[in-house]
Amino acid sequence: MKQVIQVIVSILILVTSSAISQTSNNISNSQVMKIVMINRPTNIFIRMLVPGSALHQSKSRTVEIKAVQISYRFTSKPNSGLASFISTPTFLEIHDPYTRKICFIDADHSFYVSDTSGMKGFTVGPGALIWSYSYFELPDSVGDSSAISQFEKSFDDQKFNQEWDNRKRNRIELRQVVPQFYFSDGPYPGGGTPLPKLETIEQTDGILRLDIRNPVTKIPADFWIDLKSKKVTKSVVDGQEMDLNTGKPFAVPLKAK
């Protein structure tokens, strides 16, 4: 799963703004795709974030819940957009105990957020936070077999393509709020970019607190992210708060100004 996430994030980082326009034009001309299950559904455990609210005096909490993972193949390959890189799409069927819905969403994310506006999945990659939304939702009273059958019958290739391409906009750059080479395996150009280790997640009133660690250098980084404005409002790396307004493609400690 980690390797899949890293490949996907690398693809997203390399996509240019011109590709966005080209993809949008191609989507309307894509052929109709259907999906065929290629393995038996398997149970896995995922990390789910339940947001907190100051108004309702509720605290953010992270729970581990069971989900059903299902892999498919396309009856015809997507011919445009990021979806064209996906050969065997894998989805999760999640019984959300908080909204009492069954949600179908991509299985490649680092964690999931239970929200009344719909399930969201977040990927923490080497240099960016990316998210997407659930494709299909049903009342939790529907049985697993029936829910999967309804999802397959209702699969919308246009929505699948569009949701993948939306990841190019549903993203927040993290390289600009950390020191140069933070996401590399060493303080030099041309190094590897290991997948960050996700340690802690919290969310209250739209502010996501994200704590990660470089798995090679072991350096921690903490971010406060306004999801509405898609902006990092505070960054602390290895115990030092960063200056986020340097005008450079990376940050420096505030005391170094």
N, C-alpha and C positions, 0 to 999 in steps of 0.2 A: 504493500500500500504506500509506504514512504517513497519508493522509487517512482511509482505512478504519479504521486503528488508533485515530486520534483520535476519530472518531465513536463507535466502540465503547466506548472508555474514558469518553467524555462521558455515554453512556447509562448506564453502570455507576455513575458518580458520582451521577447524578440519581435512581437507584432507591432507594426508601425501605424500611425494615424491614417495613412492613405489606405491601408488594408481594411480599416473600419468602413470607409465609404464604399470600397469595392465589394466587401462582404454583404453590406446592407442591400446593395443592388442585386447581388446574386441570389439572396435568400428567396426572393419572390419567385425565382425561376427554378428552385430546387425541385427534384422529383419527389413524389410521395414515398416515404419510407415506413416500413413496419418493423417490429422487433419480434424476434423468436428467442425464447429462453434456451440457453445452452448448458445450464447446470441446475441442479436442485437447489432451491433456496436454503441458505445456511444462516444460522444465528450468530451474530457477533455483538460485541458491546461497544457503544459509542459514548463520547463525552458530550453531554448536553448542558447548555447554560440557560438558566432561568433568570431573566433580568429582574432587578430590584426597582423599587419606586420610593422616592422620598415622600411623595404625597400620600401613598398608602402604607408608609412605614414598613415596607417589605425589603428584605435584604437579598441581594443577588446570591445565587447558589449554583454550584456545579454538581451534577449528578451523573452517574454512569447507568445507562439503560440499555436494554436489549433491543436489537433491531434485526430485521431480516435482510440479508444481502442477496441480490439476484443479478446474474450476468446474462446479457443478451447478445445477439448478433443482429445486424441490420439485414433486411431483405434486399436493400440496395444501399450502396455506400453514399454518405453525404458528399455533395460535389462542391461545397464551398464553406468558408468560415472555419472557426476553430473545431467545429464538430467533425470536419473532414479528417482530423487527426485521430479521432476516436474509432477504433475498430470493433471493440467489444464493450459497449456501454454497460456500466454496472450501477444499479440503483439500490437505495435502501428503502425498505418499508418500515416506517417508524410509527409506533403507537405512542402518540404524545399524551402522557398522563395529565398534563396541565391544561391543554386546550381540548382534550378528548376528541382528537382527530387522528386519522391515519394519513400520513404524509409520505409521498414518494419523491425522493430527491437524490441527486448524485451522491455516490458513495466515496468520492475522493477527498472529502473535506477533513480538516483537522478537528473541527468541533462544530456543533449545531446549536442553534438558538431557538428556543420555544417562545413564540410571540403570537399574540392574537392577530397580527397582520399576516401571518403565514410563516411556515418554517423556513429558516435560512441556514445555509452551510457556509462556514468560513475556512479558508485555506491560508495557513501561515507559511509563506515561502521565503526563499533567500532574497529578501529585499522588498517584499510586497505582501499586503493583506488583501485577499480576493474573496468575494462571496457570490453566491447564487441562491435562487429561491426554489421552493418545491414546485414540481410540475403538476401534481395532482393531489387532491385531498378529499377524504371521505369521512363520514361520521365514524367514530370508534366502535360503533355497534356492529359494523360490517365484519364478517369473518375474514381470516387471512386469505383463503382460496378465492373467495368472491372479490376481495379488494384487489388482489393481483390480477385477476381476470378482467376486472373493470379498467384497471390501469392500462393493461395491454390493448384492450379494445379502444380506449380513448387516447392512446398515444398520438401526440401531435408533433409531426416532424418539424413544422414551422416553429412551434414553441421551443422545441429542443434546440434547434439551430440558433434561435434568437437568444435563448437563455445562456448558451455558451458564449455567444458574441458579446452579450452584456457584461461578461466578466472583464472585458477590456475597459469598461467604464465603472463597474462595481469593484473598485480597487483603490487602495491607499498605498502610496510609495513610502517605504520605511528607510531606504538607503539615505535619503536626504536628512534624516533626523538622528543619525548615528555617526560615529567617526568613520573616516575613510577605511575601507577594507574590513569593517566589522563583520560583514556577512561572508568573508573569505576564510579559508583555512589558515591564513597567515597574513602578516602586514606587508604584502607586496602585490603588485599587479600580476594578473595571469593565474592566480591560484584557483583552487576549487571553491565551490559555493555549496557547502553542506546544508541540508535541511535543518532549520532551527528547531531546537527542542522547546516545545510549549510547556510551560510550568504552571502558570496561574492565569485564569480568566475571570473577570467580573464585569458586570454591566449594570449601571444605574442611570435611569433617565437619559438614555441614549449615549452615555459616555462609556466606552469600552476600555477596561484596564487589561492590558496584555503584557504578561511577563514571559520572556523567552530567554534562551541561553544558546550561545554558539557551541555546538557539541564538540568542536575541536579545540578552540581556545578556552572554553569554559567561561567566557565573559558573559555576564547577565545584562539584559536590557529591559527596561520597563517603559511602556507607552500608555498615555492617556489619549484616547481617540474619540473625537466627536463624529459619530456615524452619520449624522444629518448633513454636516458640512464637508464630510470626508476629509478631515484634517486632524493631524496629530497636534494636540495642544501642549503636551509636555513629554519630554523624553529624558530618562535617566539611564546612563550606561556605566556599569561598574561603579555604582554609587555616586556618579557625578551628573548633575543636571546639565543638559546640552543647550547651547545657543542655537535656536532654530531659525535665526534670521541672519545667517552669514553671507547669503548671496552665492554660496558655493553648493555643489551637488552633494555635500556631506556636512555634518555638524561638528562643532568643537565644544569643549567644556566651557561653561559660562565664565569661570575664573580665568580662562586664557584670553579673554577679550583685551 
